[in-house]
Amino acid sequence: MTEKAKGHSLKKNKGEIVRITIIVLLCAAMAVLDFLPVTYTKNEVNNRLLSDTVPLMVGSVAVVWLMIRGKTKLFGKPTKLLFLIPCLLIAVDNFPFHAYFAGKGEILHTGLDNWLLFALYCACVGIFEEFVFRGILFPLMAGSFTPDKKGFLKTFFFSSIVFGGMHIFNIFVGGGIGPTLLQVCYSTLIGGLCAFVLVKTKNILLCAFVHGLYDFCGMLLSESPGLGGGVPYDWQTVIIMAVIGIAVGLFVLYFIWKYPESERKELYDKLGFGVRADPTASADVTAGDDASRVKSDSEKVSPENGDKNK
């Protein structure tokens, strides 16, 4: 290796170390901000919302950086937008309409600042969690399985299960065992819904939008982190949500099972992180480049070229 090549390699390694260090520091800052009792404002509701939102914003910067480094193409023009309709239906249906209109739940904090900060919080939850699980974990899983239908289905279901399983840690922050296990189950289903948005639209921002809207509708009447109070989920609300959820779930499973190979190839070419719909394509390109480089080097040292240069 020449001195110039060594210098380039060293510079590249230093750049990677700097980038990794910055990401680690951002993650550390997120953890510190999440646990330290920081006071942003005297308004109790707004301070609570900001305390939950700021760490997510810091973490999102690190996640976006990782996605950019992974050369993702999931920020481009979305496709198959009609498939968003049933997903948006699930998100909106997460609001307990029956309980609200029956007077069993109410919105207690109606200030514009409360609403804006709550919306910002839900948006940040959607962005951070979707960028992590659909923007990074999904491609990494896709790259570890075969790029065929079987590998695609494994990626779809395993990434959703991991997303749901992550919520088991709520037990350690005050959540009861029963409610936490229930949350794990429906979070797995929501993970599948957001993964469906990803594979149909090829756009990570729409995943974040559906996720954020789902949280906004579902947490609005809760005391924390929402703006309400009362008993928002009565049995009528649960039945309505279950019926719509089952219908949309069957819809999603059908189209995931029938997912066309052409769409899968298009998706894999946009995931980044080295994922390819046809792994042999990149290998062929590399082999071709190597062959051209060898040929070029042999021409440089051939006697004929040497005579011509004289």
C-alpha positions in Angstrom: 0.0 0.0 0.0 1.4 3.4 -1.0 1.8 6.3 1.5 -1.0 8.1 -0.2 -3.4 5.2 0.2 -2.3 4.7 3.8 -3.0 8.4 4.5 -6.5 8.1 2.9 -7.3 5.0 4.9 -6.2 6.6 8.1 -8.2 9.7 7.4 -11.3 7.6 6.7 -10.9 5.7 9.9 -10.5 8.9 11.9 -13.7 10.2 10.3 -15.6 7.0 11.3 -14.3 7.3 14.8 -15.5 10.9 15.0 -19.0 10.0 13.7 -19.4 7.0 16.0 -18.3 9.2 19.0 -20.8 11.8 18.1 -23.6 9.2 17.9 -22.6 7.7 21.2 -22.6 11.2 22.8 -26.1 11.9 21.4 -27.4 8.6 22.8 -25.8 9.4 26.1 -27.3 12.9 26.1 -30.7 11.3 25.4 -30.4 9.0 28.3 -29.3 11.8 30.7 -32.1 14.1 29.6 -34.6 11.3 30.0 -33.6 10.6 33.6 -32.6 13.9 35.0 -35.4 16.1 36.5 -34.9 19.0 34.1 -37.3 22.0 34.4 -38.2 23.6 31.1 -41.2 25.6 32.1 -43.3 26.4 35.2 -46.4 24.9 33.5 -46.6 21.4 34.9 -48.3 19.8 31.9 -45.9 21.5 29.4 -42.9 20.7 31.4 -43.9 17.0 31.5 -44.4 16.9 27.8 -41.1 18.7 27.1 -39.3 16.3 29.5 -40.5 13.4 27.4 -40.0 15.2 24.0 -36.5 16.6 24.2 -34.7 13.3 24.7 -36.6 11.8 21.7 -35.5 14.8 19.6 -31.8 14.3 20.6 -32.1 10.5 19.9 -33.7 11.1 16.6 -30.7 13.1 15.4 -28.4 10.1 16.1 -30.8 7.7 14.4 -31.2 9.9 11.2 -27.4 10.1 11.0 -27.2 6.3 11.2 -29.8 6.0 8.4 -27.9 8.5 6.2 -24.7 6.5 6.8 -26.5 3.4 5.8 -27.4 5.0 2.5 -31.2 4.6 2.9 -33.5 5.7 0.2 -36.6 5.6 2.3 -37.1 9.3 2.3 -38.1 9.4 -1.4 -41.4 9.6 -3.2 -44.0 7.2 -1.7 -45.8 4.5 -3.6 -49.2 2.7 -3.3 -50.7 5.5 -1.1 -54.2 3.9 -1.2 -52.9 1.2 1.2 -52.5 3.9 3.8 -56.3 4.2 4.2 -56.9 1.1 6.4 -53.8 2.0 8.4 -55.0 5.5 9.1 -58.4 4.0 10.1 -56.6 1.9 12.8 -54.8 5.0 14.0 -57.9 7.2 14.2 -59.9 4.3 15.7 -57.4 4.3 18.6 -59.3 7.3 20.0 -62.1 6.1 22.4 -65.0 7.8 20.6 -67.7 5.9 22.5 -66.3 6.6 25.9 -65.6 10.2 25.1 -69.1 11.0 23.9 -70.6 9.0 26.8 -68.9 11.3 29.2 -66.5 8.7 30.6 -63.4 10.5 29.5 -62.6 14.2 29.0 -59.9 16.6 27.9 -58.8 18.6 30.9 -56.0 20.7 29.4 -57.3 22.7 26.4 -54.6 25.4 26.0 -53.1 25.7 22.5 -49.6 25.3 24.0 -50.7 22.0 25.6 -52.1 20.7 22.3 -49.0 21.7 20.3 -46.5 20.2 22.7 -48.6 17.0 22.9 -48.7 16.8 19.1 -44.9 17.4 19.0 -44.4 14.6 21.6 -46.4 12.1 19.6 -44.6 13.1 16.4 -41.2 12.6 18.0 -42.3 9.2 19.4 -43.3 8.2 15.9 -40.1 9.5 14.3 -37.7 8.0 16.8 -39.3 4.5 17.1 -40.0 4.1 13.3 -36.6 5.3 12.3 -35.1 2.8 14.7 -37.3 -0.2 14.0 -38.4 0.3 10.4 -35.5 2.4 9.2 -32.6 0.5 10.8 -33.7 -2.8 12.3 -35.9 -3.9 9.4 -33.0 -3.4 6.8 -30.5 -5.2 9.1 -32.9 -8.2 9.5 -33.6 -8.1 5.7 -29.8 -8.3 5.1 -29.5 -11.3 7.5 -32.1 -13.4 5.7 -32.4 -14.6 2.1 -33.8 -12.0 -0.3 -36.7 -14.2 -1.2 -40.3 -14.5 -0.1 -39.4 -16.6 2.9 -36.7 -14.2 4.1 -39.1 -11.2 3.5 -41.8 -12.8 5.7 -39.2 -13.5 8.4 -38.1 -9.9 8.4 -41.6 -8.6 8.5 -42.8 -10.7 11.4 -39.6 -10.8 13.5 -39.1 -7.0 13.3 -42.7 -6.6 14.5 -42.2 -9.0 17.4 -39.0 -7.3 18.5 -40.8 -3.9 18.4 -43.6 -5.4 20.6 -41.2 -7.2 22.9 -39.3 -4.0 23.6 -42.3 -2.7 25.6 -41.8 -5.4 28.2 -39.3 -3.1 29.9 -42.2 -0.9 30.9 -42.5 -3.3 33.9 -39.4 -1.7 35.3 -40.7 1.8 35.1 -43.9 1.3 37.0 -46.1 -0.6 34.6 -48.1 -3.6 36.0 -47.4 -7.1 34.6 -50.9 -7.5 33.1 -51.1 -4.1 31.3 -47.5 -4.4 30.1 -48.1 -7.9 28.6 -51.2 -6.5 26.9 -49.2 -3.6 25.6 -46.5 -6.0 24.2 -49.3 -7.8 22.3 -50.9 -4.8 20.7 -47.5 -3.1 20.1 -46.5 -6.2 18.1 -49.6 -5.7 15.9 -48.9 -2.0 15.5 -45.3 -2.9 14.6 -46.8 -5.1 11.8 -49.1 -2.3 10.7 -46.2 0.2 10.4 -44.0 -2.4 8.7 -46.9 -2.8 6.2 -46.8 0.9 5.6 -43.1 0.7 4.9 -43.2 -2.2 2.4 -46.1 -0.7 0.5 -45.2 3.0 0.4 -41.4 2.6 0.6 -41.4 5.7 2.7 -40.2 5.9 6.4 -41.9 9.3 7.0 -45.3 7.8 6.4 -44.6 5.1 9.0 -43.7 7.8 11.5 -46.9 9.7 10.6 -49.2 6.7 11.1 -47.4 5.8 14.4 -47.5 9.4 15.7 -51.2 9.7 14.8 -52.0 6.3 16.5 -50.3 7.6 19.7 -52.0 11.0 19.5 -55.5 9.4 19.3 -54.8 6.8 21.9 -53.1 8.9 24.5 -55.1 12.1 24.2 -57.5 11.2 27.0 -54.9 9.7 29.3 -53.6 11.6 32.3 -50.0 11.1 31.3 -48.6 11.8 28.8 -52.0 12.9 27.5 -54.2 15.9 28.3 -57.3 14.1 29.7 -58.7 12.0 32.5 -61.5 9.6 33.3 -62.0 6.0 32.0 -61.4 6.3 28.2 -61.6 2.6 27.3 -65.0 1.1 28.1 -66.1 -2.3 26.8 -68.0 -0.8 23.9 -64.8 1.0 22.8 -62.8 -2.2 23.1 -65.2 -4.1 20.9 -65.2 -1.5 18.2 -61.4 -1.4 18.2 -61.2 -5.2 18.1 -63.6 -5.5 15.2 -61.9 -2.9 13.1 -58.5 -4.2 14.1 -59.3 -7.8 13.1 -60.6 -6.7 9.7 -57.5 -4.5 9.0 -55.2 -7.3 10.3 -56.6 -9.8 7.8 -56.3 -7.2 5.1 -52.6 -6.7 6.0 -51.8 -10.4 6.2 -53.4 -11.1 2.8 -51.4 -8.4 1.0 -48.2 -9.3 2.9 -48.6 -13.0 1.8 -49.3 -11.8 -1.8 -46.5 -9.3 -1.8 -45.2 -9.2 -5.4 -41.5 -10.0 -6.1 -41.2 -6.8 -8.2 -42.2 -4.7 -5.1 -39.9 -6.7 -2.9 -36.9 -6.0 -5.2 -37.8 -2.3 -5.3 -38.1 -2.2 -1.5 -34.8 -4.0 -0.9 -32.9 -1.6 -3.2 -34.2 1.3 -1.1 -33.5 -0.1 2.4 -29.8 0.7 2.5 -27.3 -0.9 4.9 -26.0 -3.1 2.1 -29.3 -4.8 1.5 -29.8 -6.0 -2.1 -32.7 -7.6 -3.9 -30.1 -9.6 -5.8 -26.9 -10.1 -3.8 -25.1 -11.5 -6.8 -25.5 -8.2 -8.7 -23.2 -6.4 -6.4 -20.8 -9.3 -6.4 -20.7 -9.3 -10.2 -20.1 -5.5 -10.3 -17.2 -5.9 -7.8 -15.7 -8.8 -9.8 -16.0 -6.8 -13.0 -14.3 -3.8 -11.4 -11.5 -6.1 -10.1 -11.0 -7.6 -13.5 -10.8 -4.2 -15.2 -8.4 -3.0 -12.5 -6.1 -6.1 -13.1 -6.3 -5.5 -16.9 -5.4 -1.9 -16.5 -2.4 -2.7 -14.2 -1.2 -5.4 -16.7 -1.3 -2.9 -19.6 0.8 -0.4 -17.6 3.6 -2.9 -17.0 3.5 -4.7 -20.4 6.6 -4.4 -22.6 4.6 -3.0 -25.5 3.3 -0.1 -23.5 6.8 0.4 -22.1 8.2 0.7 -25.7 5.4 3.1 -26.7 6.1 5.3 -23.7 9.7 5.5 -24.7 
